[in-house]
Amino acid sequence: MSGLDPGGATTPAEYVALLRRLKDSSGLTYRQLERRAEDLGEVLPRSTVASMLARDTLPRVELVSALLKVCGETDDAAWLRAYVRVSSAPAPSAEKPRRRWAWPVGVAVAVLIVIAVAVLSAQRSDDEPHPITARPNPAAPAEGSYRIRAVHSGLCFSEREGTDSGVVYQKNCAQTLPRYSLDRLEDGSYRVRADHPQFGPGCLGVRKASMSFGGTVVDDECDTGGAELFNLESVGTSGFRLRALHSNLCVGISDGERDEWVTVRQVACESPLSATVLAFDPVR
């Protein structure tokens, strides 16, 4: 542990200042942070870390989580609680705001609690993660080979060529690997099979069967547990969601990021902060 107390942070600037101290105490350079993140299955480009630590605004929560992990901070729960508290605090104002009505103190406190809970829910999950049962969907795509495309960005699921981490990203659809196919099981759930040109057959799933928001989506060996089983849900005429049976969370992109090489993660299925609608483009 770093010995730092994030509970004392009251503003985004103070929180980021603590993150800078955490980075400094680790003794790692930005390049070393990036390399260690890759070893741990995380994505933390050195330019991104330098940028987020140079600002006085809160970084994205998954970046904070990755930095804590890379720096060896074991008490990540305290940091994430502080993140939620700071992010829900009202921004300071130079002039006194006009009030059209006065709320009783009890009502004001209740509203603040609701806001804090809403922020936490939006950032972590639309429901407490828990196992769910298979739910067949007659409108789901047929079994076969597909290119999986994130509808919000137009980018496709892919690993990085030349690496064996199995981490899945979104990238330009022109050249992706591995080749994915849908496998419908008897109970109506789905397994997404991955045929890698170098490492052979595997399955798409959530690393270490994580039940947490932000769990890394990876291609790994099949039959490692419920972390590779999904319900395939229709989302109007837009596409589909892959909802994990082990966690009730969905495969998607945190904060709706549209850049290439953003990591695919386990995110809240219906949160406005998540992009979970997927298209399955047939591949011949």
Helices and strands as residue ranges (DSSP letters): G 6-8, H 12-26, H 30-39, H 46-54, H 61-70, H 76-88, H 105-124, E 144-150, E 156-158, E 169-171, E 179-184, E 190-196, E 200-206, G 207-209, E 217-220, G 226-228, E 230-235, E 239-244, E 250-254, E 262-263, E 265-267, E 274-275, E 278-282
